[in-house]
Amino acid sequence: MATKEHLLQRLEALGKVLSKKGGALALMGLGSVGIETERLDEYSDLDFFVIVTPGYKQRYIEQLDWLEDTHPLAYYFMNSRVGYKIMFEDGIYGEFAIFEETELEQAAYSEGRIIWKDPSFGNDNIVNPSDHFQKIKQESIDFAINEALTNLYVGLGRYARGEKLSGTKFIQSYAVDGLISVMHLLEQEVDYYPDRFGNERRIEKRYPNFANNLGNMIQGYDKVPESAIHILNYIEDIFPVNARLSSEIRKLAEVCR
């Protein structure tokens, strides 16, 4: 863990190193080190893009001296063809990707903030992403709710036959995710840094009433039938559920107990 100041200072130091390396054009911070620094805390990490001149991309991917010159690395893992997950020796964790400027037109990312740029680089518009991302909110309550109900039924069936892990995922993950996908239609969303890639992010602040139910909906591996009943009860409070399906879900939950 690191302080907010420590994290921001690391990015500034990285920008200074890049300014001395050939082929680097810009450093862009994303997420809590982008335009959302108000939510930056000791549990945050460094998410950033490095924009490079055409022909330099592989150099920055294959040689991490520009990171080592900023601060020694304790760990690094190439998690995509364009980037890494890293940890510095002092415990600061980060994720980054390397792009040429034109590649950003097809990249999916949240709005960013330029930390450093070469004087020759004039495209400040890179901080504004194109809409190349999968939508995580649905606009049909009927579809999402019925999908969640069938997740409960299928999950309990699997749990009953001994497939406890699969049942756990269907009920405590898939069904809950379905509810979250239409929560903006069921509860007034608090404007608190929504994430276009993860609808579960900061849900406790964004949908506090729904979040109060999550402890009962997600009780763990050995409490799957109990979790299913709480999810079903919640759904029945907000949506007209088919009586026969509800009855069968409750029967299966009793079998699983």
VMD Tcl script that draws the C-alpha trace (Angstrom):
set ca {
  {0.00 0.00 0.00}
  {1.11 3.55 -0.72}
  {-0.13 7.04 -0.02}
  {-1.95 9.08 -2.65}
  {1.05 11.38 -2.91}
  {3.42 8.44 -3.37}
  {1.35 7.03 -6.23}
  {1.10 10.35 -8.05}
  {4.80 11.01 -7.52}
  {5.63 7.65 -9.09}
  {3.71 8.60 -12.23}
  {5.43 11.97 -12.39}
  {8.81 10.24 -12.02}
  {7.88 7.83 -14.79}
  {7.06 10.75 -17.05}
  {10.49 12.27 -16.40}
  {12.20 9.01 -17.31}
  {10.16 8.66 -20.49}
  {11.10 12.20 -21.49}
  {14.70 11.03 -21.74}
  {13.96 7.84 -23.66}
  {13.77 7.83 -27.42}
  {10.44 7.11 -29.04}
  {8.15 7.98 -26.11}
  {5.44 10.51 -26.91}
  {3.07 10.61 -23.94}
  {2.12 9.05 -20.61}
  {-1.59 8.86 -19.78}
  {-3.03 7.99 -16.37}
  {-6.33 6.11 -16.15}
  {-8.89 5.33 -13.46}
  {-8.01 6.68 -10.03}
  {-4.76 8.16 -11.33}
  {-6.59 9.59 -14.35}
  {-9.48 12.00 -13.94}
  {-10.77 10.35 -10.75}
  {-7.99 11.27 -8.33}
  {-10.59 12.23 -5.70}
  {-11.15 8.52 -5.05}
  {-7.44 7.67 -4.98}
  {-6.42 5.93 -1.74}
  {-3.79 3.59 -0.30}
  {-5.43 0.60 -2.02}
  {-5.25 2.13 -5.50}
  {-2.84 1.06 -8.21}
  {-1.26 2.70 -11.22}
  {-3.16 2.23 -14.49}
  {-1.46 3.92 -17.41}
  {-0.79 3.94 -21.15}
  {2.48 4.87 -22.81}
  {2.10 6.30 -26.32}
  {5.10 5.73 -28.56}
  {6.36 6.66 -32.01}
  {5.69 4.09 -34.75}
  {8.42 1.47 -34.67}
  {9.11 1.78 -30.93}
  {6.27 -0.31 -29.56}
  {8.15 -3.60 -29.26}
  {11.12 -1.87 -27.72}
  {8.97 -0.62 -24.84}
  {7.22 -3.96 -24.46}
  {10.33 -6.13 -24.58}
  {12.66 -3.88 -22.60}
  {11.46 -2.60 -19.23}
  {14.48 -0.47 -18.45}
  {12.25 2.61 -18.53}
  {10.39 1.18 -15.53}
  {13.53 0.04 -13.73}
  {15.01 3.50 -14.18}
  {11.94 4.92 -12.45}
  {12.04 2.45 -9.55}
  {13.28 -1.15 -9.32}
  {10.72 -3.82 -10.18}
  {9.98 -6.75 -7.85}
  {7.56 -8.51 -10.22}
  {6.26 -8.28 -13.75}
  {3.90 -10.40 -15.82}
  {3.03 -9.88 -19.49}
  {-0.75 -10.27 -19.34}
  {-1.47 -9.16 -22.92}
  {0.42 -8.66 -26.14}
  {0.63 -4.93 -25.41}
  {1.15 -4.71 -21.66}
  {2.06 -5.95 -18.22}
  {1.00 -6.18 -14.62}
  {3.84 -5.04 -12.37}
  {4.90 -4.44 -8.78}
  {7.72 -2.14 -7.78}
  {10.09 -3.04 -4.94}
  {8.30 -0.62 -2.61}
  {4.96 -2.41 -3.13}
  {3.31 -0.09 -5.65}
  {1.28 -2.20 -8.08}
  {0.41 -1.19 -11.61}
  {-0.99 -2.23 -14.98}
  {0.00 -0.67 -18.27}
  {-0.16 -0.98 -22.04}
  {1.91 0.42 -24.88}
  {0.22 1.92 -27.93}
  {1.02 3.82 -31.05}
  {-1.21 6.87 -31.36}
  {-3.43 5.51 -34.14}
  {-4.09 2.27 -32.21}
  {-5.98 4.16 -29.53}
  {-8.82 4.68 -31.99}
  {-9.74 1.00 -31.59}
  {-8.82 0.62 -27.91}
  {-11.35 0.41 -25.08}
  {-10.45 2.52 -22.06}
  {-11.86 5.04 -19.62}
  {-11.25 8.77 -19.92}
  {-7.68 9.56 -19.01}
  {-5.31 12.35 -18.00}
  {-2.03 13.26 -19.66}
  {0.77 13.01 -17.10}
  {3.58 13.86 -19.49}
  {3.92 14.49 -23.22}
  {6.74 15.28 -25.59}
  {6.61 18.87 -26.95}
  {6.12 17.41 -30.42}
  {2.97 15.56 -29.40}
  {-0.13 17.66 -29.98}
  {-3.00 15.20 -29.74}
  {-4.50 15.97 -26.33}
  {-7.71 14.31 -27.54}
  {-6.28 10.86 -26.75}
  {-7.66 11.25 -23.23}
  {-11.16 10.86 -24.70}
  {-11.80 7.22 -25.68}
  {-13.87 5.95 -28.58}
  {-16.92 3.84 -27.73}
  {-15.26 0.48 -28.36}
  {-16.44 -1.27 -25.21}
  {-19.04 -3.83 -24.26}
  {-22.12 -2.39 -22.62}
  {-22.54 -3.69 -19.08}
  {-26.00 -2.25 -18.43}
  {-29.11 -3.85 -19.89}
  {-32.30 -2.07 -20.81}
  {-34.72 -4.99 -20.34}
  {-35.75 -5.76 -16.77}
  {-37.84 -8.68 -18.00}
  {-34.86 -10.37 -19.67}
  {-32.42 -9.80 -16.81}
  {-34.83 -10.95 -14.10}
  {-35.90 -14.08 -15.92}
  {-32.31 -14.92 -16.71}
  {-31.50 -14.57 -13.01}
  {-34.45 -16.78 -12.04}
  {-33.33 -19.52 -14.41}
  {-29.80 -19.16 -13.05}
  {-31.23 -19.92 -9.60}
  {-33.06 -23.00 -10.86}
  {-30.15 -24.42 -12.85}
  {-27.67 -23.59 -10.11}
  {-29.69 -25.35 -7.43}
  {-30.04 -28.39 -9.67}
  {-26.29 -28.58 -10.06}
  {-25.74 -28.04 -6.36}
  {-28.20 -30.84 -5.57}
  {-26.29 -33.32 -7.71}
  {-23.04 -32.42 -6.01}
  {-21.73 -29.80 -8.45}
  {-21.41 -27.30 -5.66}
  {-18.91 -24.95 -7.28}
  {-20.92 -24.68 -10.49}
  {-24.08 -24.10 -8.47}
  {-22.34 -21.42 -6.44}
  {-21.32 -19.54 -9.58}
  {-24.78 -19.72 -11.16}
  {-26.47 -18.35 -8.05}
  {-24.02 -16.08 -6.30}
  {-22.33 -14.76 -9.44}
  {-24.46 -15.04 -12.60}
  {-27.82 -14.31 -10.97}
  {-26.44 -11.41 -8.94}
  {-24.63 -9.98 -11.96}
  {-27.91 -10.08 -13.86}
  {-29.61 -8.01 -11.19}
  {-26.74 -5.53 -11.17}
  {-27.04 -5.12 -14.94}
  {-30.50 -3.54 -14.57}
  {-30.08 -1.94 -11.16}
  {-30.06 1.49 -12.84}
  {-33.69 0.77 -13.78}
  {-34.67 -0.38 -10.30}
  {-32.91 2.03 -7.95}
  {-31.73 5.62 -8.26}
  {-28.01 5.45 -8.93}
  {-25.73 7.62 -6.83}
  {-23.22 9.31 -9.14}
  {-20.03 7.86 -7.69}
  {-17.44 7.02 -10.35}
  {-19.22 4.35 -12.41}
  {-16.85 2.00 -14.26}
  {-17.71 1.25 -17.88}
  {-15.90 -2.11 -17.63}
  {-17.14 -3.40 -14.27}
  {-20.68 -2.65 -13.11}
  {-19.95 -4.14 -9.69}
  {-17.33 -1.47 -9.00}
  {-18.25 0.81 -6.10}
  {-21.76 -0.64 -6.06}
  {-21.94 -0.10 -2.31}
  {-21.83 3.65 -2.91}
  {-23.80 3.69 -6.18}
  {-26.73 1.46 -5.12}
  {-26.69 1.41 -1.31}
  {-30.18 -0.10 -0.89}
  {-29.39 -3.05 -3.13}
  {-25.94 -3.44 -1.60}
  {-27.55 -3.95 1.80}
  {-28.93 -7.24 0.46}
  {-25.67 -8.61 -0.90}
  {-24.52 -10.21 2.34}
  {-27.58 -12.46 2.28}
  {-27.39 -13.07 -1.46}
  {-23.75 -14.10 -1.38}
  {-23.26 -16.28 1.68}
  {-20.55 -18.53 0.25}
  {-19.91 -22.08 -0.90}
  {-21.77 -23.81 1.94}
  {-24.78 -21.49 1.97}
  {-25.89 -21.65 -1.65}
  {-29.56 -22.63 -1.09}
  {-29.91 -19.91 1.54}
  {-28.42 -17.39 -0.88}
  {-30.79 -18.51 -3.63}
  {-33.86 -17.99 -1.45}
  {-32.76 -14.48 -0.48}
  {-32.24 -13.63 -4.16}
  {-35.65 -15.06 -5.02}
  {-37.32 -13.12 -2.21}
  {-35.67 -9.92 -3.42}
  {-36.82 -10.52 -6.99}
  {-40.38 -11.28 -5.90}
  {-40.48 -7.96 -4.07}
  {-39.69 -6.03 -7.24}
  {-41.02 -8.16 -10.11}
  {-43.98 -10.50 -10.86}
  {-42.40 -13.96 -10.78}
  {-43.96 -17.01 -12.41}
  {-45.57 -18.94 -9.53}
  {-44.59 -22.40 -10.78}
  {-40.97 -21.45 -11.33}
  {-40.81 -19.85 -7.89}
  {-42.27 -23.01 -6.33}
  {-39.75 -25.25 -8.09}
  {-36.83 -23.06 -7.01}
  {-37.97 -23.25 -3.39}
  {-38.37 -27.03 -3.61}
  {-34.86 -27.42 -4.97}
  {-33.47 -25.16 -2.25}
  {-35.02 -27.44 0.38}
  {-33.49 -30.48 -1.30}
  {-30.07 -28.80 -1.16}
  {-30.20 -27.85 2.51}
}
mol new
graphics top color blue
foreach p $ca { graphics top sphere $p radius 0.5 }
foreach p [lrange $ca 0 end-1] q [lrange $ca 1 end] { graphics top cylinder $p $q radius 0.2 }
display resetview
